[in-house]
Amino acid sequence: MERTVIVVGGGAAGLMAAVAAARSKARVILLEQNEKVGRKLAATGNGRCNFTNTQMRRDAYRGTSPDFAYGALEKVNVQETIGFFSRLGIYTVNKDGWIYPRSGQALSVIEVLLKELQYRKVKVKTREHVTEILPGKNPGQWAVKTDTWTYEGDAVILACGSKASQIPGSSEEGYRLAGQLGHNIVEPLPALVPLCCKGKSFSSWSGVRTEGSVTLCINGIPLKKETGELQLTEYGISGIPVFQISRYAVRALWEGSQVQVLLDFMPEFTPEGLAALFEERRKNCPYKSTKELLVGMFPAKLIEVLAKEEDLIQGIKEYSLEVTKAHSFESAQICSGGVDVTEISPETMESKLHKGIYFAGEMIDIDGACGGYNLQWAWSSGMVAGTMAARKEGEL
C-alpha cells in the first residue's frame, strides 16, 4: 500500500520534497498557507533565480554545525540538480559559476515544478494554515491540523522556510510547529542583510557604489573578509560583500559582542603601494589639492568623505565603522538559526525525536552564502526528505 506524505510549505524545499516523494510512489499532499506556492522563490535573485552554483566552496554553508549540510548536499549535488531542472525543461546559463534559467525568470522554475507535481498527481492545497501536528488515529501515522481540515499521513515534511523576506506569509510558523514537537530552535536572526552603522558621513556618501572589500572584526579580532561592489547608504553599508559577512555580524551583536567593519576602498593596493601612487599623482599634478587628487579614483560623494580623513591612506585602506544592528527580517534574504541539526539525521532529514517527521530547507539551522547556495540547500534537503519520507518500512 502506498504511503501518504504531507508536505507543509510550498517554497523551494517543499516543492522539491513533494516532487521527490511523488516520484518515489507516495501519495503526496502539499499544504501552503499563501494563495500561491513559491512566492519567495519567485522573487529570488531579483526575480531571475540564481538557483545553484558550480563553485561549491566549503565555507558556503554556515550554522552551529555547518558540516551537517553535506549529508544532503553529497547525496544530491549541483550537477544532479542542474540535470534535474534541465530534464524538466530549464535551459541553464552559467555566469561565473552562478547558474540561472536562460529565461531569466524565477517563474520558469516554479512553473516546471508545478507541472511535474500535476503530472505526479500531487494535491496542492493553498490557503491552508497548519495549526498543529499530532499522532494520527493509526499507530505510526500523523495528523496535520489546519484551520479548516485534518490531514492524515504516514510522514510529514516540514519545509516552512523562515520569516526573512518582504513576501507576505514568510513567518515563524515552522519554528512553532517544530517547537510543539519538542525540537530545540536556535534563535533565528536576519542573514544576507544590510548593516546599520554608527557614523556621521552616511548622508554624504548615500547612493555610492564602489569596488572594495569589507573585513568583519568581532571584539577587535578580524574574522571574515569579502570583496566586491560595496553599496554605501544613509544607514551604513550594503552590497553582496556585506551580505556575505552579515550573518556573523548579526549573531555577534545578539551575543553581546562589539562588532566593527573595516572598509578597504582600494584592496588591490598595499598601503605602501597606495602611498607611492599618491606621490606619483602629486608629482604629475602639483597644483591639485588632496580632494582633487582623488578625482578619477573614487566617486565624487566618496571623495567628500575620504578627503576629511586625517590619515588619507588609512582612511582609504581601513575606513572603520561600528556596526549597531542589521536591517529587519523583511530586508533579509534568509535567516540564520532554526531547528537544531543535532536533532535531525543528516542522511535522511528525519527527526531523531519522532519517526515520520522530516525537515527541509531554510527552517533548519543551516544558511548559505549569496550565489545560489541557499536554493541548492533547499533542493538537496528537499529531495532527500521527500525520497526518505516515501520509503516503506524496511526499505533502504
Secondary structure as a PSIPRED ss2 file (coil, helix, strand):
# PSIPRED VFORMAT (PSIPRED V4.0)

   1 M C   1.000  0.000  0.000
   2 E C   1.000  0.000  0.000
   3 R C   1.000  0.000  0.000
   4 T E   0.000  0.000  1.000
   5 V E   0.000  0.000  1.000
   6 I E   0.000  0.000  1.000
   7 V E   0.000  0.000  1.000
   8 V E   0.000  0.000  1.000
   9 G C   1.000  0.000  0.000
  10 G C   1.000  0.000  0.000
  11 G C   1.000  0.000  0.000
  12 A H   0.000  1.000  0.000
  13 A H   0.000  1.000  0.000
  14 G H   0.000  1.000  0.000
  15 L H   0.000  1.000  0.000
  16 M H   0.000  1.000  0.000
  17 A H   0.000  1.000  0.000
  18 A H   0.000  1.000  0.000
  19 V H   0.000  1.000  0.000
  20 A H   0.000  1.000  0.000
  21 A H   0.000  1.000  0.000
  22 A H   0.000  1.000  0.000
  23 R H   0.000  1.000  0.000
  24 S C   1.000  0.000  0.000
  25 K C   1.000  0.000  0.000
  26 A C   1.000  0.000  0.000
  27 R E   0.000  0.000  1.000
  28 V E   0.000  0.000  1.000
  29 I E   0.000  0.000  1.000
  30 L E   0.000  0.000  1.000
  31 L E   0.000  0.000  1.000
  32 E E   0.000  0.000  1.000
  33 Q C   1.000  0.000  0.000
  34 N C   1.000  0.000  0.000
  35 E C   1.000  0.000  0.000
  36 K C   1.000  0.000  0.000
  37 V C   1.000  0.000  0.000
  38 G C   1.000  0.000  0.000
  39 R H   0.000  1.000  0.000
  40 K H   0.000  1.000  0.000
  41 L H   0.000  1.000  0.000
  42 A H   0.000  1.000  0.000
  43 A H   0.000  1.000  0.000
  44 T C   1.000  0.000  0.000
  45 G C   1.000  0.000  0.000
  46 N C   1.000  0.000  0.000
  47 G C   1.000  0.000  0.000
  48 R C   1.000  0.000  0.000
  49 C C   1.000  0.000  0.000
  50 N C   1.000  0.000  0.000
  51 F C   1.000  0.000  0.000
  52 T E   0.000  0.000  1.000
  53 N E   0.000  0.000  1.000
  54 T C   1.000  0.000  0.000
  55 Q C   1.000  0.000  0.000
  56 M C   1.000  0.000  0.000
  57 R C   1.000  0.000  0.000
  58 R H   0.000  1.000  0.000
  59 D H   0.000  1.000  0.000
  60 A H   0.000  1.000  0.000
  61 Y E   0.000  0.000  1.000
  62 R E   0.000  0.000  1.000
  63 G C   1.000  0.000  0.000
  64 T C   1.000  0.000  0.000
  65 S C   1.000  0.000  0.000
  66 P H   0.000  1.000  0.000
  67 D H   0.000  1.000  0.000
  68 F H   0.000  1.000  0.000
  69 A H   0.000  1.000  0.000
  70 Y H   0.000  1.000  0.000
  71 G H   0.000  1.000  0.000
  72 A H   0.000  1.000  0.000
  73 L H   0.000  1.000  0.000
  74 E C   1.000  0.000  0.000
  75 K C   1.000  0.000  0.000
  76 V C   1.000  0.000  0.000
  77 N C   1.000  0.000  0.000
  78 V H   0.000  1.000  0.000
  79 Q H   0.000  1.000  0.000
  80 E H   0.000  1.000  0.000
  81 T H   0.000  1.000  0.000
  82 I H   0.000  1.000  0.000
  83 G H   0.000  1.000  0.000
  84 F H   0.000  1.000  0.000
  85 F H   0.000  1.000  0.000
  86 S H   0.000  1.000  0.000
  87 R H   0.000  1.000  0.000
  88 L H   0.000  1.000  0.000
  89 G C   1.000  0.000  0.000
  90 I C   1.000  0.000  0.000
  91 Y C   1.000  0.000  0.000
  92 T E   0.000  0.000  1.000
  93 V E   0.000  0.000  1.000
  94 N E   0.000  0.000  1.000
  95 K E   0.000  0.000  1.000
  96 D C   1.000  0.000  0.000
  97 G C   1.000  0.000  0.000
  98 W E   0.000  0.000  1.000
  99 I E   0.000  0.000  1.000
 100 Y E   0.000  0.000  1.000
 101 P E   0.000  0.000  1.000
 102 R C   1.000  0.000  0.000
 103 S C   1.000  0.000  0.000
 104 G C   1.000  0.000  0.000
 105 Q C   1.000  0.000  0.000
 106 A H   0.000  1.000  0.000
 107 L H   0.000  1.000  0.000
 108 S H   0.000  1.000  0.000
 109 V H   0.000  1.000  0.000
 110 I H   0.000  1.000  0.000
 111 E H   0.000  1.000  0.000
 112 V H   0.000  1.000  0.000
 113 L H   0.000  1.000  0.000
 114 L H   0.000  1.000  0.000
 115 K H   0.000  1.000  0.000
 116 E H   0.000  1.000  0.000
 117 L H   0.000  1.000  0.000
 118 Q H   0.000  1.000  0.000
 119 Y H   0.000  1.000  0.000
 120 R C   1.000  0.000  0.000
 121 K C   1.000  0.000  0.000
 122 V C   1.000  0.000  0.000
 123 K E   0.000  0.000  1.000
 124 V E   0.000  0.000  1.000
 125 K E   0.000  0.000  1.000
 126 T E   0.000  0.000  1.000
 127 R C   1.000  0.000  0.000
 128 E C   1.000  0.000  0.000
 129 H C   1.000  0.000  0.000
 130 V E   0.000  0.000  1.000
 131 T E   0.000  0.000  1.000
 132 E E   0.000  0.000  1.000
 133 I E   0.000  0.000  1.000
 134 L E   0.000  0.000  1.000
 135 P E   0.000  0.000  1.000
 136 G C   1.000  0.000  0.000
 137 K C   1.000  0.000  0.000
 138 N C   1.000  0.000  0.000
 139 P C   1.000  0.000  0.000
 140 G C   1.000  0.000  0.000
 141 Q C   1.000  0.000  0.000
 142 W E   0.000  0.000  1.000
 143 A E   0.000  0.000  1.000
 144 V E   0.000  0.000  1.000
 145 K E   0.000  0.000  1.000
 146 T E   0.000  0.000  1.000
 147 D C   1.000  0.000  0.000
 148 T C   1.000  0.000  0.000
 149 W C   1.000  0.000  0.000
 150 T E   0.000  0.000  1.000
 151 Y E   0.000  0.000  1.000
 152 E E   0.000  0.000  1.000
 153 G E   0.000  0.000  1.000
 154 D C   1.000  0.000  0.000
 155 A E   0.000  0.000  1.000
 156 V E   0.000  0.000  1.000
 157 I E   0.000  0.000  1.000
 158 L E   0.000  0.000  1.000
 159 A C   1.000  0.000  0.000
 160 C C   1.000  0.000  0.000
 161 G C   1.000  0.000  0.000
 162 S C   1.000  0.000  0.000
 163 K C   1.000  0.000  0.000
 164 A C   1.000  0.000  0.000
 165 S C   1.000  0.000  0.000
 166 Q C   1.000  0.000  0.000
 167 I C   1.000  0.000  0.000
 168 P C   1.000  0.000  0.000
 169 G C   1.000  0.000  0.000
 170 S C   1.000  0.000  0.000
 171 S C   1.000  0.000  0.000
 172 E C   1.000  0.000  0.000
 173 E H   0.000  1.000  0.000
 174 G H   0.000  1.000  0.000
 175 Y H   0.000  1.000  0.000
 176 R H   0.000  1.000  0.000
 177 L H   0.000  1.000  0.000
 178 A H   0.000  1.000  0.000
 179 G H   0.000  1.000  0.000
 180 Q H   0.000  1.000  0.000
 181 L C   1.000  0.000  0.000
 182 G C   1.000  0.000  0.000
 183 H C   1.000  0.000  0.000
 184 N C   1.000  0.000  0.000
 185 I E   0.000  0.000  1.000
 186 V E   0.000  0.000  1.000
 187 E E   0.000  0.000  1.000
 188 P E   0.000  0.000  1.000
 189 L E   0.000  0.000  1.000
 190 P E   0.000  0.000  1.000
 191 A E   0.000  0.000  1.000
 192 L C   1.000  0.000  0.000
 193 V C   1.000  0.000  0.000
 194 P C   1.000  0.000  0.000
 195 L E   0.000  0.000  1.000
 196 C E   0.000  0.000  1.000
 197 C E   0.000  0.000  1.000
 198 K E   0.000  0.000  1.000
 199 G C   1.000  0.000  0.000
 200 K C   1.000  0.000  0.000
 201 S C   1.000  0.000  0.000
 202 F H   0.000  1.000  0.000
 203 S H   0.000  1.000  0.000
 204 S H   0.000  1.000  0.000
 205 W H   0.000  1.000  0.000
 206 S C   1.000  0.000  0.000
 207 G C   1.000  0.000  0.000
 208 V E   0.000  0.000  1.000
 209 R E   0.000  0.000  1.000
 210 T E   0.000  0.000  1.000
 211 E E   0.000  0.000  1.000
 212 G E   0.000  0.000  1.000
 213 S E   0.000  0.000  1.000
 214 V E   0.000  0.000  1.000
 215 T E   0.000  0.000  1.000
 216 L E   0.000  0.000  1.000
 217 C E   0.000  0.000  1.000
 218 I E   0.000  0.000  1.000
 219 N C   1.000  0.000  0.000
 220 G C   1.000  0.000  0.000
 221 I E   0.000  0.000  1.000
 222 P E   0.000  0.000  1.000
 223 L E   0.000  0.000  1.000
 224 K E   0.000  0.000  1.000
 225 K E   0.000  0.000  1.000
 226 E E   0.000  0.000  1.000
 227 T E   0.000  0.000  1.000
 228 G E   0.000  0.000  1.000
 229 E E   0.000  0.000  1.000
 230 L E   0.000  0.000  1.000
 231 Q E   0.000  0.000  1.000
 232 L E   0.000  0.000  1.000
 233 T C   1.000  0.000  0.000
 234 E C   1.000  0.000  0.000
 235 Y C   1.000  0.000  0.000
 236 G E   0.000  0.000  1.000
 237 I E   0.000  0.000  1.000
 238 S E   0.000  0.000  1.000
 239 G C   1.000  0.000  0.000
 240 I H   0.000  1.000  0.000
 241 P H   0.000  1.000  0.000
 242 V H   0.000  1.000  0.000
 243 F H   0.000  1.000  0.000
 244 Q H   0.000  1.000  0.000
 245 I H   0.000  1.000  0.000
 246 S H   0.000  1.000  0.000
 247 R H   0.000  1.000  0.000
 248 Y H   0.000  1.000  0.000
 249 A H   0.000  1.000  0.000
 250 V H   0.000  1.000  0.000
 251 R H   0.000  1.000  0.000
 252 A H   0.000  1.000  0.000
 253 L H   0.000  1.000  0.000
 254 W H   0.000  1.000  0.000
 255 E C   1.000  0.000  0.000
 256 G C   1.000  0.000  0.000
 257 S C   1.000  0.000  0.000
 258 Q C   1.000  0.000  0.000
 259 V E   0.000  0.000  1.000
 260 Q E   0.000  0.000  1.000
 261 V E   0.000  0.000  1.000
 262 L E   0.000  0.000  1.000
 263 L E   0.000  0.000  1.000
 264 D E   0.000  0.000  1.000
 265 F C   1.000  0.000  0.000
 266 M C   1.000  0.000  0.000
 267 P C   1.000  0.000  0.000
 268 E C   1.000  0.000  0.000
 269 F C   1.000  0.000  0.000
 270 T C   1.000  0.000  0.000
 271 P H   0.000  1.000  0.000
 272 E H   0.000  1.000  0.000
 273 G H   0.000  1.000  0.000
 274 L H   0.000  1.000  0.000
 275 A H   0.000  1.000  0.000
 276 A H   0.000  1.000  0.000
 277 L H   0.000  1.000  0.000
 278 F H   0.000  1.000  0.000
 279 E H   0.000  1.000  0.000
 280 E H   0.000  1.000  0.000
 281 R H   0.000  1.000  0.000
 282 R H   0.000  1.000  0.000
 283 K H   0.000  1.000  0.000
 284 N H   0.000  1.000  0.000
 285 C C   1.000  0.000  0.000
 286 P C   1.000  0.000  0.000
 287 Y C   1.000  0.000  0.000
 288 K C   1.000  0.000  0.000
 289 S C   1.000  0.000  0.000
 290 T H   0.000  1.000  0.000
 291 K H   0.000  1.000  0.000
 292 E H   0.000  1.000  0.000
 293 L H   0.000  1.000  0.000
 294 L C   1.000  0.000  0.000
 295 V E   0.000  0.000  1.000
 296 G C   1.000  0.000  0.000
 297 M C   1.000  0.000  0.000
 298 F E   0.000  0.000  1.000
 299 P C   1.000  0.000  0.000
 300 A H   0.000  1.000  0.000
 301 K H   0.000  1.000  0.000
 302 L H   0.000  1.000  0.000
 303 I H   0.000  1.000  0.000
 304 E H   0.000  1.000  0.000
 305 V H   0.000  1.000  0.000
 306 L H   0.000  1.000  0.000
 307 A C   1.000  0.000  0.000
 308 K C   1.000  0.000  0.000
 309 E C   1.000  0.000  0.000
 310 E C   1.000  0.000  0.000
 311 D C   1.000  0.000  0.000
 312 L H   0.000  1.000  0.000
 313 I H   0.000  1.000  0.000
 314 Q H   0.000  1.000  0.000
 315 G H   0.000  1.000  0.000
 316 I H   0.000  1.000  0.000
 317 K H   0.000  1.000  0.000
 318 E C   1.000  0.000  0.000
 319 Y E   0.000  0.000  1.000
 320 S E   0.000  0.000  1.000
 321 L E   0.000  0.000  1.000
 322 E E   0.000  0.000  1.000
 323 V E   0.000  0.000  1.000
 324 T E   0.000  0.000  1.000
 325 K E   0.000  0.000  1.000
 326 A E   0.000  0.000  1.000
 327 H C   1.000  0.000  0.000
 328 S C   1.000  0.000  0.000
 329 F H   0.000  1.000  0.000
 330 E H   0.000  1.000  0.000
 331 S H   0.000  1.000  0.000
 332 A C   1.000  0.000  0.000
 333 Q C   1.000  0.000  0.000
 334 I E   0.000  0.000  1.000
 335 C E   0.000  0.000  1.000
 336 S E   0.000  0.000  1.000
 337 G E   0.000  0.000  1.000
 338 G E   0.000  0.000  1.000
 339 V E   0.000  0.000  1.000
 340 D C   1.000  0.000  0.000
 341 V H   0.000  1.000  0.000
 342 T H   0.000  1.000  0.000
 343 E H   0.000  1.000  0.000
 344 I E   0.000  0.000  1.000
 345 S C   1.000  0.000  0.000
 346 P C   1.000  0.000  0.000
 347 E C   1.000  0.000  0.000
 348 T C   1.000  0.000  0.000
 349 M C   1.000  0.000  0.000
 350 E E   0.000  0.000  1.000
 351 S E   0.000  0.000  1.000
 352 K C   1.000  0.000  0.000
 353 L C   1.000  0.000  0.000
 354 H C   1.000  0.000  0.000
 355 K C   1.000  0.000  0.000
 356 G C   1.000  0.000  0.000
 357 I E   0.000  0.000  1.000
 358 Y E   0.000  0.000  1.000
 359 F E   0.000  0.000  1.000
 360 A C   1.000  0.000  0.000
 361 G H   0.000  1.000  0.000
 362 E H   0.000  1.000  0.000
 363 M H   0.000  1.000  0.000
 364 I E   0.000  0.000  1.000
 365 D C   1.000  0.000  0.000
 366 I C   1.000  0.000  0.000
 367 D E   0.000  0.000  1.000
 368 G E   0.000  0.000  1.000
 369 A C   1.000  0.000  0.000
 370 C C   1.000  0.000  0.000
 371 G C   1.000  0.000  0.000
 372 G C   1.000  0.000  0.000
 373 Y H   0.000  1.000  0.000
 374 N H   0.000  1.000  0.000
 375 L H   0.000  1.000  0.000
 376 Q H   0.000  1.000  0.000
 377 W H   0.000  1.000  0.000
 378 A H   0.000  1.000  0.000
 379 W H   0.000  1.000  0.000
 380 S H   0.000  1.000  0.000
 381 S H   0.000  1.000  0.000
 382 G H   0.000  1.000  0.000
 383 M H   0.000  1.000  0.000
 384 V H   0.000  1.000  0.000
 385 A H   0.000  1.000  0.000
 386 G H   0.000  1.000  0.000
 387 T H   0.000  1.000  0.000
 388 M H   0.000  1.000  0.000
 389 A H   0.000  1.000  0.000
 390 A C   1.000  0.000  0.000
 391 R C   1.000  0.000  0.000
 392 K C   1.000  0.000  0.000
 393 E C   1.000  0.000  0.000
 394 G C   1.000  0.000  0.000
 395 E C   1.000  0.000  0.000
 396 L C   1.000  0.000  0.000
